[in-house]
Amino acid sequence: MASSQRKRMKPTSPDSTAGVFAGNWAALPGDILLIIFRKLGQREIMLGPELVCTAWRRVALELEPDMYRHIGWRTIDELLQRHIGAAAEMALGRVALARAAGQCESFKGRLSYQDLPYLVESAPSLKTLDIEEFGDYQQGTEQLIMTLQKLPMVENLEIYFTYEINRDVKMLRSVCQACPNLKKLVLMYAGSSDLECNEDDFDKEPIDGEIPMMHELHTLELYECDLTGYGLNMILDRCPLLESLHITGYFDKRYIDKELRVKCGGVKKLTLPTRLKPSDRCYYDYVRYYDSED
């Protein structure tokens, strides 16, 4: 029979085809690779296709700078899943800033004070800055304020401090002076877990002084603070467009008089601390004890 005389093709083993497919993938035309890479995004490119081979890396480097307009990781879980440490994350951030060619508008990630001058040089049009962990107590604070002064277009700013700020520095006031056009400001001061101490063994960041007028600020979040009545009054008086105010830490509600209550009523979303700082708790316990004795 004709069918029996037909020569059977020898099945091709998977191992013998691996090299062929690998060669074909590496030889994909550059314009096709560019289309694929643009759909992936800068995070996936820097940790995937770019590392496949020299040809793919060459194409990745040809991507337009606007691919790096928004730099940063979506979540901490994404970093953990990819096993990316702090040093590697900071290095990737610097590479992405360089590729943005001055077009970066938002940056999210870890930064040390040594990275700040490069940030100013690489992203002069930055509008959103989210520093997830900022340390370097000795020189970091001064360098941070100098950097913010050189980024006049910043509208959204978030900073997580991992060290206790010198009490001579009023960070909230300094940041507001450096960035008068802010629309959203989030300052997360170091807590007991960052400083590796008990809650009552350190002084939280005092919010008790004046700040400049913030005509555009509509959202303010302050974490791990020691808020006073005067500090709250200043915030409400100097931020006329404030819609959301969230503060955690210590606050004595006895500071709220009738006038301050009216001001608080003008904020759509308001969250204030409910705990007393340790020294105040001791004082009020002392007063209550002697009142009961009488």
PECORRA-V603999 format. One record per helix or strand of 3 or more residues. SS is the DSSP state (~ for helix, > for strand). FROM is the first residue (numbers start at 1). TO is the last residue. If there is no record, write none. Layout:
BEGIN
SS/FROM/TO, SS/FROM/TO
END
This chain:
BEGIN
~/2/5, ~/14/26, ~/30/40, ~/42/47, ~/49/51, ~/54/60, ~/65/68, ~/76/81, ~/86/100, >/106/109, ~/113/122, >/128/134, ~/137/149, >/156/161, ~/171/178, >/184/188, ~/192/195, ~/199/201, >/205/207, >/219/227, ~/229/238, >/244/251, ~/253/255, ~/258/265, >/269/271, ~/278/293
END
